[in-house]
């Protein structure tokens, strides 16, 4: 992944955020990135704090359960560690921008951003008139977004990248298909027969996936349905520790830079991570795909 | 008289805005509790929608920190994508939505983006999420905000989510399909758009608060609706429903 790339670090909103990928990008010192996501919780804030972000394209940046993102505020209000460019969208308009990117449409006309000053702060969105009616009927034209790389977390995948996801998915499918490359972080690698047994649960087929990585708990501290609960204390701790730039430096040192990889991160979490493992069972009924 | 907190009164006032059988964009915290109270009292057939891609009948059993948490997915009516759920809004199939904000102005425009000039802000707020989409497209918008002078301002610095824009028929002229804000619930009072300008007026004052105090904590010259009165106190049934949901007493203090 080159410097200056536009990247999607999760698009499900507040679950299945690929923090393992966020951390690895920070460790590798990738720079001038454009982080594209509707929300992605503190993943975006920590990328900004390390100085590797030039642009943010999204609808919301902060700490969902904690409040403001301190690094986002420092960058936008004081240019620390350096200024960033913010491209504002609402959730639905960024969704339709991914939709356009995924399916080859130059732009999508939407109604839901009319009246918002986001049209002023983001000059990419243009006002027009619906050409199909005689009376005035304003629409906003949202151009296609085509990021370079999308990282997504799935519950299980086979070695070819055929992936099963369950639970709400936000914009995962549109953002991934819109992207030039898709990298899957799988909580579990299973035999191809497991995925093939239920093709309706496939969000992204393997033929569209560039790489699949087996990384248990890749979404920590965000939840992964049926696998890992949300680590609320971790989000709170991040919020407290990153109030000042020095605090963020300590935090990102302890939890990202000083660790070689996600195995070491899981080991460091230890028993705390084990307590987040979903132990209960609430299985869906099997679906019959038989032909005769 | 039953004992209740200001937050509990706000939750119950919010619950009363939900009609039976309606599809509601719920959001988190106070509105999700209000949705639960409405389901247990007068609106047992309401449907709750979450922009991450969740539709629910019954509210989640366990505490939620985000709408994507496991308890909000278990037993859902539908777990899907954002476009499918927000597409209901865009298709005109959502009756009402809840949103909050840092600032609201006399024409009920809401700011959650920038304090000061957007090109050089003094404060950068987290942003819009799906709020502009809800404000533009829902038949009615229900706003929850703390009643302080710096929050209820003459004109917001940045319209993240449109209310009635510059008033009158400006909203309609801008091509916004949804009906706009129908009510603003604060910790002191309830405001509603009134008159041809759709300016927010004082509609009722919560028990224990005064008209003077509400006016003092509003930046524009706040007028009253002709039927200005006191916000009705929660009934025993409403409070019982709330206590069934709020087992830990999170909203009681």
HADDOCK unambig.tbl for C-alpha pairs under 7 A between the chains (distance, minus, plus):
assign (segid A and resid 12 and name CA) (segid B and resid 52 and name CA) 6.74 0.50 0.50
assign (segid A and resid 13 and name CA) (segid B and resid 52 and name CA) 6.13 0.50 0.50
assign (segid A and resid 14 and name CA) (segid B and resid 66 and name CA) 6.78 0.50 0.50
assign (segid A and resid 14 and name CA) (segid B and resid 68 and name CA) 5.56 0.50 0.50
assign (segid A and resid 15 and name CA) (segid B and resid 68 and name CA) 5.56 0.50 0.50
assign (segid A and resid 59 and name CA) (segid B and resid 127 and name CA) 5.98 0.50 0.50
assign (segid A and resid 59 and name CA) (segid B and resid 128 and name CA) 5.53 0.50 0.50
assign (segid A and resid 59 and name CA) (segid B and resid 129 and name CA) 4.82 0.50 0.50
assign (segid A and resid 60 and name CA) (segid B and resid 126 and name CA) 5.21 0.50 0.50
assign (segid A and resid 60 and name CA) (segid B and resid 127 and name CA) 4.56 0.50 0.50
assign (segid A and resid 60 and name CA) (segid B and resid 128 and name CA) 5.82 0.50 0.50
assign (segid A and resid 60 and name CA) (segid B and resid 129 and name CA) 5.14 0.50 0.50
assign (segid A and resid 61 and name CA) (segid B and resid 126 and name CA) 4.91 0.50 0.50
assign (segid A and resid 61 and name CA) (segid B and resid 127 and name CA) 6.62 0.50 0.50
assign (segid A and resid 62 and name CA) (segid B and resid 126 and name CA) 5.43 0.50 0.50
assign (segid A and resid 65 and name CA) (segid B and resid 65 and name CA) 5.92 0.50 0.50
assign (segid A and resid 65 and name CA) (segid B and resid 66 and name CA) 6.95 0.50 0.50
assign (segid A and resid 68 and name CA) (segid B and resid 126 and name CA) 6.22 0.50 0.50
assign (segid A and resid 73 and name CA) (segid B and resid 124 and name CA) 5.81 0.50 0.50
assign (segid A and resid 76 and name CA) (segid B and resid 124 and name CA) 6.52 0.50 0.50
assign (segid A and resid 77 and name CA) (segid B and resid 121 and name CA) 6.12 0.50 0.50
assign (segid A and resid 77 and name CA) (segid B and resid 122 and name CA) 6.09 0.50 0.50
assign (segid A and resid 77 and name CA) (segid B and resid 123 and name CA) 6.32 0.50 0.50
assign (segid A and resid 77 and name CA) (segid B and resid 124 and name CA) 6.53 0.50 0.50
assign (segid A and resid 90 and name CA) (segid B and resid 128 and name CA) 5.79 0.50 0.50
assign (segid A and resid 90 and name CA) (segid B and resid 129 and name CA) 5.51 0.50 0.50
assign (segid A and resid 90 and name CA) (segid B and resid 130 and name CA) 5.41 0.50 0.50
assign (segid A and resid 90 and name CA) (segid B and resid 132 and name CA) 6.44 0.50 0.50
assign (segid A and resid 90 and name CA) (segid B and resid 133 and name CA) 6.84 0.50 0.50
assign (segid A and resid 91 and name CA) (segid B and resid 129 and name CA) 5.28 0.50 0.50
assign (segid A and resid 91 and name CA) (segid B and resid 130 and name CA) 4.65 0.50 0.50
assign (segid A and resid 92 and name CA) (segid B and resid 83 and name CA) 6.74 0.50 0.50
assign (segid A and resid 92 and name CA) (segid B and resid 86 and name CA) 6.50 0.50 0.50
assign (segid A and resid 92 and name CA) (segid B and resid 130 and name CA) 6.49 0.50 0.50
assign (segid A and resid 92 and name CA) (segid B and resid 133 and name CA) 6.54 0.50 0.50
assign (segid A and resid 95 and name CA) (segid B and resid 83 and name CA) 6.46 0.50 0.50
assign (segid A and resid 111 and name CA) (segid B and resid 176 and name CA) 6.89 0.50 0.50
assign (segid A and resid 112 and name CA) (segid B and resid 90 and name CA) 6.76 0.50 0.50
assign (segid A and resid 112 and name CA) (segid B and resid 132 and name CA) 6.75 0.50 0.50
assign (segid A and resid 112 and name CA) (segid B and resid 133 and name CA) 4.58 0.50 0.50
assign (segid A and resid 112 and name CA) (segid B and resid 136 and name CA) 5.27 0.50 0.50
assign (segid A and resid 112 and name CA) (segid B and resid 137 and name CA) 6.08 0.50 0.50
assign (segid A and resid 113 and name CA) (segid B and resid 132 and name CA) 6.14 0.50 0.50
assign (segid A and resid 113 and name CA) (segid B and resid 133 and name CA) 6.12 0.50 0.50
assign (segid A and resid 113 and name CA) (segid B and resid 136 and name CA) 6.94 0.50 0.50
assign (segid A and resid 114 and name CA) (segid B and resid 136 and name CA) 6.98 0.50 0.50
assign (segid A and resid 114 and name CA) (segid B and resid 174 and name CA) 6.65 0.50 0.50
assign (segid A and resid 114 and name CA) (segid B and resid 175 and name CA) 6.90 0.50 0.50
assign (segid A and resid 114 and name CA) (segid B and resid 176 and name CA) 6.26 0.50 0.50
assign (segid A and resid 115 and name CA) (segid B and resid 162 and name CA) 5.40 0.50 0.50
assign (segid A and resid 115 and name CA) (segid B and resid 174 and name CA) 6.16 0.50 0.50
assign (segid A and resid 116 and name CA) (segid B and resid 132 and name CA) 6.69 0.50 0.50
assign (segid A and resid 116 and name CA) (segid B and resid 159 and name CA) 5.43 0.50 0.50
assign (segid A and resid 116 and name CA) (segid B and resid 160 and name CA) 5.22 0.50 0.50
assign (segid A and resid 116 and name CA) (segid B and resid 161 and name CA) 5.62 0.50 0.50
assign (segid A and resid 116 and name CA) (segid B and resid 162 and name CA) 5.62 0.50 0.50
assign (segid A and resid 117 and name CA) (segid B and resid 158 and name CA) 6.18 0.50 0.50
assign (segid A and resid 117 and name CA) (segid B and resid 159 and name CA) 5.14 0.50 0.50
assign (segid A and resid 117 and name CA) (segid B and resid 160 and name CA) 5.91 0.50 0.50
assign (segid A and resid 118 and name CA) (segid B and resid 160 and name CA) 6.54 0.50 0.50
assign (segid A and resid 121 and name CA) (segid B and resid 118 and name CA) 6.98 0.50 0.50
assign (segid A and resid 137 and name CA) (segid B and resid 175 and name CA) 5.98 0.50 0.50
assign (segid A and resid 138 and name CA) (segid B and resid 174 and name CA) 6.77 0.50 0.50
assign (segid A and resid 138 and name CA) (segid B and resid 175 and name CA) 5.37 0.50 0.50
assign (segid A and resid 167 and name CA) (segid B and resid 73 and name CA) 6.21 0.50 0.50
assign (segid A and resid 167 and name CA) (segid B and resid 79 and name CA) 5.46 0.50 0.50
assign (segid A and resid 168 and name CA) (segid B and resid 52 and name CA) 6.41 0.50 0.50
assign (segid A and resid 168 and name CA) (segid B and resid 53 and name CA) 5.01 0.50 0.50
assign (segid A and resid 168 and name CA) (segid B and resid 54 and name CA) 6.10 0.50 0.50
assign (segid A and resid 168 and name CA) (segid B and resid 79 and name CA) 4.63 0.50 0.50
assign (segid A and resid 168 and name CA) (segid B and resid 80 and name CA) 4.85 0.50 0.50
assign (segid A and resid 168 and name CA) (segid B and resid 81 and name CA) 5.94 0.50 0.50
assign (segid A and resid 169 and name CA) (segid B and resid 52 and name CA) 6.91 0.50 0.50
assign (segid A and resid 169 and name CA) (segid B and resid 53 and name CA) 6.41 0.50 0.50
assign (segid A and resid 169 and name CA) (segid B and resid 80 and name CA) 6.02 0.50 0.50
assign (segid A and resid 169 and name CA) (segid B and resid 81 and name CA) 4.96 0.50 0.50
assign (segid A and resid 170 and name CA) (segid B and resid 52 and name CA) 4.68 0.50 0.50
assign (segid A and resid 170 and name CA) (segid B and resid 53 and name CA) 5.51 0.50 0.50
assign (segid A and resid 170 and name CA) (segid B and resid 81 and name CA) 4.42 0.50 0.50
assign (segid A and resid 170 and name CA) (segid B and resid 82 and name CA) 4.35 0.50 0.50
assign (segid A and resid 171 and name CA) (segid B and resid 81 and name CA) 6.06 0.50 0.50
assign (segid A and resid 171 and name CA) (segid B and resid 82 and name CA) 5.78 0.50 0.50
assign (segid A and resid 223 and name CA) (segid B and resid 69 and name CA) 6.51 0.50 0.50
assign (segid A and resid 225 and name CA) (segid B and resid 70 and name CA) 5.70 0.50 0.50
assign (segid A and resid 229 and name CA) (segid B and resid 70 and name CA) 6.95 0.50 0.50
assign (segid A and resid 230 and name CA) (segid B and resid 69 and name CA) 6.81 0.50 0.50
